[in-house]
C-alpha cells in the first residue's frame, strides 16, 4: 500500500510539474481556440466554417493579427490550388497547338453540315486530335470549379467574422485597424481594383477575339468594382488584395521559360500573319491588265498620261488659234 501511495504521489508530482512548466499565454491561447469563431461557424456552410477555423488557426496558434491570418490563409489556399492552375496552362498551350488541325476539321464539317453521319465522323476526328495532344476544353474550367466556391466562401466567412468576432475591430494594421468596417479612405477598394487590373494585364494574350473581348470586360469590371464594393468590410479587401497579388506573381512566374519548362507547359509558337497569296483568278486579271512581267514605274503612270494629254490639248488649241 505504501508503495502504491508513493507511486501515486510521484505521478501527481510529475503532472503538477508539467502543468507548472506550461506557459500561461499558451494555455490562454489554447483556451481561445474555436472560441470567437465557434459561435458563428456552427450555422455556416461547411466550406465557410472551415475557412473561419483556418483563419483562426493562424490567429491563435501562430499568434498572428487577424489581417495577417487572412493573408496566410489566402496564400495557403492559392498554393493548394496551384496544381490546377498549372494543369489549365498546360491544357491551354496544347489546345493552341491542336488548333490548326481542329480548324481544318471544322471547315470540312461546314461543307457537310446536312450530313449527320459525316458530322459524327468529324466529331470523332476532333476527339482523336484532343487525345493526340492530351487536351480538352473541359479542363479549362477545372480551376474555376475549385476557386469559385472558395472565393464565395472566403467572402461570406470574412463578412460573418466582421459582424460576429469582436476582436476584428482591432485586428487590422496601418490605416485599416478595424477590419469590420468599410474603408473611409477608399484606399483598399482602389488597391484591390488596381491589383486585379494588373493581374489581368499580365495574363499572356493569345490573340483570339473572344479573349480580347474578355480582357476588356475584365478592365471594365476593375473600374466598376470600386463604387460597388466600397461599403464592404476592410477584412474582405485584405483577402482580395492578397489573392490578386498572388495571381499577379503567379502569371508572371508561369511566363518565365525556366518555370514553364519545370512545370511541363509547352511553348506556343508566335504565329505571324502571312501575306495573302493571289488566287488563280486574281493572278489572271493582273496579267491581263499589266502583262506577264509588270514594270515598276518611278512615278504614277496615270499622272504622266494626264500631263501628256494636257500638253497635247494645249498644242491643238494653239494651232487652232493660229
Backbone torsions as a table, in degrees:
resi	resn	phi	psi	omega
1	UNK	NA	-42.1	178.4
2	UNK	-61.0	-39.7	178.7
3	UNK	-64.7	-40.5	180.0
4	UNK	-65.3	-41.3	179.2
5	UNK	-64.4	-40.4	179.3
6	UNK	-66.6	-37.7	178.2
7	UNK	-65.9	-43.0	179.2
8	UNK	-63.0	-40.2	178.4
9	UNK	-63.1	-38.1	178.7
10	UNK	-65.4	-41.7	178.1
11	UNK	-62.9	-42.7	-179.9
12	UNK	-63.4	-40.9	178.4
13	UNK	-64.1	-39.5	-180.0
14	UNK	-65.0	-43.2	178.6
15	UNK	-62.7	-43.1	179.4
16	UNK	-62.9	-38.4	179.1
17	UNK	-66.4	-40.8	179.7
18	UNK	-66.0	-40.6	179.3
19	UNK	-65.9	-39.8	-179.7
20	UNK	-66.3	-29.5	-178.4
21	UNK	-76.7	-15.0	-179.9
22	UNK	-71.0	141.1	177.6
23	UNK	-71.2	134.4	-178.5
24	UNK	-61.2	-38.2	180.0
25	UNK	-66.7	-33.6	177.9
26	UNK	-66.4	-40.6	177.1
27	UNK	-63.3	-40.6	-180.0
28	UNK	-65.5	-39.2	178.5
29	UNK	-65.2	-42.9	180.0
30	UNK	-62.6	-35.4	179.7
31	UNK	-69.2	-25.9	-177.5
32	UNK	-85.9	-13.0	-176.5
33	UNK	-60.6	124.8	179.8
34	UNK	78.8	-0.8	-176.0
35	UNK	-69.9	-66.7	-176.8
36	UNK	-69.2	-39.1	-176.4
37	UNK	-77.1	-35.5	-176.5
38	UNK	-57.3	-30.8	-177.8
39	UNK	-66.6	-26.2	-177.4
40	UNK	-115.3	-12.1	-177.1
41	UNK	-82.4	-20.8	-174.8
42	UNK	-63.3	-35.4	-178.1
43	UNK	-102.8	20.5	178.4
44	UNK	-102.0	159.6	174.6
45	UNK	-61.1	149.7	-169.0
46	UNK	-61.9	-33.8	178.7
47	UNK	-70.1	-35.9	178.2
48	UNK	-68.0	-45.6	179.6
49	UNK	-65.8	-35.8	178.6
50	UNK	-63.1	-39.6	177.9
51	UNK	-69.0	-36.3	175.8
52	UNK	-59.4	-46.9	-179.6
53	UNK	-67.9	-33.0	177.7
54	UNK	-65.6	-43.7	177.5
55	UNK	-63.1	-42.6	-179.8
56	UNK	-66.8	-31.6	177.4
57	UNK	-58.6	-48.4	179.8
58	UNK	-66.1	-33.7	-179.9
59	UNK	-67.9	-43.0	-174.6
60	UNK	-91.2	-57.1	-174.1
61	UNK	-68.6	-35.3	-179.1
62	UNK	-100.3	3.7	176.7
63	UNK	54.8	45.4	177.9
64	UNK	-99.6	152.3	169.2
65	UNK	-67.3	161.2	-176.6
66	UNK	-59.5	-40.3	-178.8
67	UNK	-64.1	-40.0	178.7
68	UNK	-69.5	-33.9	177.3
69	UNK	-65.5	-38.0	176.3
70	UNK	-64.2	-43.7	178.5
71	UNK	-61.0	-46.6	-178.0
72	UNK	-63.6	-42.5	178.9
73	UNK	-65.1	-39.7	179.2
74	UNK	-62.8	-47.6	180.0
75	UNK	-62.2	-41.5	179.8
76	UNK	-61.5	-43.3	-179.9
77	UNK	-67.6	-37.4	178.8
78	UNK	-69.0	-36.6	177.6
79	UNK	-66.2	-39.4	177.9
80	UNK	-62.4	-37.2	-178.6
81	UNK	-84.3	-2.5	-176.0
82	UNK	-60.4	-40.9	177.8
83	UNK	-57.6	-34.7	177.6
84	UNK	-66.9	-37.8	177.7
85	UNK	-65.5	-42.4	177.9
86	UNK	-62.6	-41.6	177.9
87	UNK	-61.3	-39.9	178.0
88	UNK	-63.6	-41.8	179.0
89	UNK	-64.9	-41.4	176.9
90	UNK	-60.7	-47.0	-178.0
91	UNK	-63.2	-40.1	179.8
92	UNK	-64.2	-42.1	179.6
93	UNK	-66.2	-41.6	-179.8
94	UNK	-68.8	-35.8	176.3
95	UNK	-65.9	-34.2	176.8
96	UNK	-65.6	-38.4	178.0
97	UNK	-68.2	-32.7	-179.6
98	UNK	-83.6	-9.6	-173.2
99	UNK	-57.0	-44.5	179.9
100	UNK	-59.0	-40.4	-180.0
101	UNK	-70.1	-37.7	178.6
102	UNK	-65.5	-41.3	179.9
103	UNK	-65.3	-37.2	177.7
104	UNK	-63.0	-41.3	177.9
105	UNK	-65.6	-40.9	-179.7
106	UNK	-63.9	-36.8	177.5
107	UNK	-64.9	-39.8	177.0
108	UNK	-65.8	-38.1	-179.6
109	UNK	-65.5	-32.2	179.7
110	UNK	-66.0	-29.1	179.0
111	UNK	-78.6	-13.3	178.8
112	UNK	-125.9	42.0	-174.5
113	UNK	-65.3	-20.9	-179.4
114	UNK	-95.0	-6.7	-178.2
115	UNK	-96.4	105.2	-175.9
116	UNK	-64.8	-42.4	-179.2
117	UNK	-65.1	-39.4	178.7
118	UNK	-65.1	-41.1	178.8
119	UNK	-63.5	-37.9	177.2
120	UNK	-64.8	-38.5	177.4
121	UNK	-65.4	-41.6	179.2
122	UNK	-64.8	-39.3	178.2
123	UNK	-64.5	-38.5	176.9
124	UNK	-64.1	-36.5	177.6
125	UNK	-66.5	-37.4	178.1
126	UNK	-63.9	-40.7	177.6
127	UNK	-63.2	-37.4	178.1
128	UNK	-64.8	-38.7	178.6
129	UNK	-65.7	-42.5	177.4
130	UNK	-61.0	-41.8	178.8
131	UNK	-66.1	-35.5	179.4
132	UNK	-62.5	-41.4	-178.5
133	UNK	-95.0	2.0	179.6
134	UNK	54.6	54.8	-180.0
135	UNK	-142.1	162.5	178.8
136	UNK	-162.6	136.8	180.0
137	UNK	-59.6	-28.3	-178.4
138	UNK	-63.8	-32.7	-178.2
139	UNK	-63.9	-21.4	180.0
140	UNK	-66.0	-21.9	-177.1
141	UNK	-95.9	-1.8	-177.1
142	UNK	-58.1	-48.8	178.4
143	UNK	-62.3	-32.7	-179.3
144	UNK	-64.6	-38.2	-179.1
145	UNK	-64.7	-24.6	179.2
146	UNK	-95.6	-46.5	-173.1
147	UNK	-72.0	-33.2	-179.0
148	UNK	-63.7	-49.7	176.7
149	UNK	-62.3	-36.7	179.0
150	UNK	-65.8	-42.5	179.5
151	UNK	-60.4	-47.1	-179.5
152	UNK	-65.6	-43.6	-179.5
153	UNK	-64.5	-39.0	177.5
154	UNK	-61.2	-46.5	-179.4
155	UNK	-59.5	-47.8	-178.8
156	UNK	-65.6	-40.6	-178.7
157	UNK	-61.0	-46.5	-178.1
158	UNK	-71.1	-35.7	175.9
159	UNK	-59.9	-45.9	-178.3
160	UNK	-70.4	-37.3	178.0
161	UNK	-67.5	-33.1	177.7
162	UNK	-63.4	-33.6	-179.0
163	UNK	-90.3	-26.6	-171.8
164	UNK	-114.4	-4.5	179.0
165	UNK	-111.7	106.3	-175.5
166	UNK	-59.0	-35.4	-176.1
167	UNK	-72.3	-6.5	174.2
168	UNK	-62.6	-24.9	-178.0
169	UNK	-66.7	-19.6	179.1
170	UNK	-125.6	19.1	-174.5
171	UNK	-96.3	7.8	-179.1
172	UNK	-95.0	-159.3	-179.9
173	UNK	-151.5	166.2	176.1
174	UNK	51.1	-124.7	-177.8
175	UNK	-85.0	-11.2	-178.1
176	UNK	-109.5	57.0	-177.6
177	UNK	-67.1	-33.4	-179.8
178	UNK	-98.6	106.5	-177.7
179	UNK	-78.5	-7.4	-175.3
180	UNK	-94.0	-3.3	-178.4
181	UNK	-121.5	167.6	179.2
182	UNK	-74.3	158.6	179.5
183	UNK	-84.4	110.3	-178.0
184	UNK	-69.1	-21.5	-178.6
185	UNK	-86.6	-10.1	-176.7
186	UNK	64.2	10.0	-177.8
187	UNK	-67.7	-43.5	-179.7
188	UNK	-68.3	-43.2	173.9
189	UNK	-59.3	-40.4	177.9
190	UNK	-65.5	-43.0	179.9
191	UNK	-65.8	-36.9	177.6
192	UNK	-64.7	-45.6	179.5
193	UNK	-66.7	-38.4	-179.3
194	UNK	-65.9	-45.3	179.5
195	UNK	-67.1	-34.3	176.3
196	UNK	-64.7	-43.7	179.2
197	UNK	-64.2	-41.0	178.9
198	UNK	-64.0	-39.2	178.8
199	UNK	-66.4	-33.9	176.8
200	UNK	-68.9	-43.0	-177.2
201	UNK	-68.6	-27.2	-178.3
202	UNK	-81.7	-11.8	176.5
203	UNK	-67.7	129.7	-177.2
204	UNK	-67.4	123.6	178.4
205	UNK	-72.7	147.0	177.1
206	UNK	-109.8	5.7	170.0
207	UNK	84.1	-2.1	-179.3
208	UNK	-85.3	149.5	-175.4
209	UNK	-61.5	-44.1	179.0
210	UNK	-58.7	-38.5	-180.0
211	UNK	-67.5	-39.6	178.3
212	UNK	-64.0	-43.7	177.7
213	UNK	-63.6	-39.1	178.5
214	UNK	-64.5	-39.2	-179.4
215	UNK	-64.6	-40.7	177.4
216	UNK	-65.7	-34.4	175.4
217	UNK	-63.9	-39.3	177.3
218	UNK	-66.1	-36.8	177.2
219	UNK	-63.7	-41.6	177.8
220	UNK	-65.5	-38.5	178.7
221	UNK	-62.8	-38.7	178.6
222	UNK	-60.7	-33.8	-179.3
223	UNK	-74.8	-43.9	-176.1
224	UNK	-77.8	-15.7	179.4
225	UNK	-62.9	-30.8	-174.9
226	UNK	-62.3	-56.1	179.8
227	UNK	-71.6	-29.6	-176.2
228	UNK	-73.6	-28.7	-174.4
229	UNK	-111.4	4.0	-174.6
230	UNK	-62.0	-23.6	-177.9
231	UNK	-87.8	-1.9	-179.0
232	UNK	-72.5	154.1	176.8
233	UNK	-60.7	151.3	-177.6
234	UNK	-65.1	-27.3	177.3
235	UNK	-60.9	-34.8	177.9
236	UNK	-63.6	-40.4	-178.9
237	UNK	-70.6	-29.2	174.3
238	UNK	-60.2	-42.0	176.8
239	UNK	-66.5	-47.1	-176.6
240	UNK	-63.9	-45.1	179.8
241	UNK	-62.5	-40.4	-179.7
242	UNK	-64.3	-46.9	-178.6
243	UNK	-68.3	-33.3	176.7
244	UNK	-67.3	-42.4	177.8
245	UNK	-64.7	-39.2	176.4
246	UNK	-61.2	-44.4	178.3
247	UNK	-61.1	-38.6	179.7
248	UNK	-62.4	-49.7	179.6
249	UNK	-68.8	-34.4	179.2
250	UNK	-64.7	-46.1	179.4
251	UNK	-63.7	-40.6	178.7
252	UNK	-65.3	-42.2	-178.6
253	UNK	-65.9	-41.1	-177.0
254	UNK	-74.0	-5.2	174.1
255	UNK	-93.6	-12.7	178.9
256	UNK	-71.0	130.3	-177.2
257	UNK	-55.9	-41.0	-177.5
258	UNK	-64.7	-44.4	-179.7
259	UNK	-71.1	-34.7	176.2
260	UNK	-62.6	-41.8	178.3
261	UNK	-65.5	-40.9	179.2
262	UNK	-64.3	-38.1	-179.7
263	UNK	-82.0	-9.4	179.9
264	UNK	78.9	25.3	178.8
265	UNK	-87.3	119.7	-177.8
266	UNK	-64.1	150.4	173.9
267	UNK	-76.8	134.6	178.4
268	UNK	-102.1	117.4	-179.1
269	UNK	-65.8	144.1	177.2
270	UNK	-80.0	122.0	-177.7
271	UNK	-97.7	118.8	177.2
272	UNK	-95.1	143.2	179.4
273	UNK	-66.9	122.0	-179.7
274	UNK	-85.0	152.3	177.9
275	UNK	-66.5	137.6	-177.1
276	UNK	-69.7	126.2	179.4
277	UNK	-79.3	138.6	-178.7
278	UNK	-68.4	142.3	176.7
279	UNK	-78.7	172.5	-178.5
280	UNK	-63.1	-39.5	-179.6
281	UNK	-67.2	-43.1	-179.9
282	UNK	-67.8	-36.0	178.1
283	UNK	-63.6	-37.7	179.8
284	UNK	-67.7	-41.8	179.0
285	UNK	-63.8	-38.8	178.5
286	UNK	-64.2	-41.1	-179.6
287	UNK	-66.6	-38.1	179.9
288	UNK	-66.5	-33.3	-175.4
289	UNK	-85.6	-40.4	-173.3
290	UNK	-115.9	-2.8	-178.3
291	UNK	91.3	172.2	-177.9
292	UNK	-71.6	-27.3	-178.5
293	UNK	-127.7	80.0	-178.7
294	UNK	-59.8	142.4	-179.4
295	UNK	-102.7	131.9	178.1
296	UNK	-79.5	120.1	-179.9
297	UNK	-84.7	149.1	178.4
298	UNK	-71.5	-28.6	178.1
299	UNK	-139.5	179.0	-177.0
300	UNK	-67.5	115.9	-177.9
301	UNK	-64.6	-29.2	179.8
302	UNK	-66.9	-34.1	177.4
303	UNK	-66.8	-41.1	177.6
304	UNK	-62.1	-44.7	180.0
305	UNK	-62.7	-37.7	179.7
306	UNK	-65.7	-40.6	179.2
307	UNK	-65.8	-42.4	178.9
308	UNK	-61.6	-43.8	-179.7
309	UNK	-64.0	-37.5	179.6
310	UNK	-66.5	-43.4	179.1
311	UNK	-64.8	-38.9	179.5
312	UNK	-64.2	-39.4	179.7
313	UNK	-66.4	-38.0	179.6
314	UNK	-66.6	-39.9	178.7
315	UNK	-63.7	-40.8	-179.2
316	UNK	-64.4	-38.1	179.5
317	UNK	-67.1	-37.3	179.4
318	UNK	-66.2	-39.3	179.2
319	UNK	-65.8	-36.9	-179.5
320	UNK	-66.1	-40.9	179.7
321	UNK	-66.5	-36.6	177.4
322	UNK	-65.8	NA	NA
